[in-house]
Each structure stands twice: as structure tokens, then as C-alpha cells.
Amino acid sequence: MKTNEGKVDRIFRVILGLGLLSLVFAGPQTMWGLIGIVPLATGVLGFCPLYKMIGIDTCPLSTKNK
């Protein structure tokens, strides 16, 4: 898997994922918060399968895995 997410994109995804996961334990305590696993995982890995299918790449050329 080649990295296809930039630094800002990854940080945003990790924050969003943690925020959604917090809904499982605090606030409305709904299981819908488990959907936060997806942005958290893609942010940590730096690879988004949807970006790959659409052809989007937010990663700068100098930091791509070769």
C-alpha cells in the first residue's frame, strides 16, 4: 500500500475517528460511534481505499513510499 494521504488529512482523520469513538463511551452512548474506527485506521495507516478508487492523492511527492 502506498501512502495517499497528506499530513493534514491524516491528522484530521485521527481526530475525527477519536471524536466519533468517544460517542460510544460518552454523550449519547450510541454504537454508531464505532464508525470512527474507519477514519482512525485510515489516518494511522496513511492509506485510503476510497481515495485509491477515485484517484485522489493528497500526499506530497517527497513523502511517498516507494
Long-range contacts (C-beta under 8 A, 24 or more apart in sequence): 1-45, 1-47, 1-65, 2-47, 2-64, 2-65, 3-46, 3-47, 3-59, 3-63, 3-64, 3-65, 4-46, 4-47, 4-48, 4-51, 4-52, 4-56, 4-57, 4-58, 4-59, 5-42, 5-43, 5-46, 5-47, 5-48, 5-51, 5-58, 5-59, 6-58, 6-59, 6-60, 7-63, 8-58, 9-43, 9-58, 10-43, 10-44, 10-46, 11-43, 12-43, 13-39, 13-40, 13-42, 13-43, 14-39, 14-40, 14-43, 14-44, 16-40, 16-43, 17-41, 17-43
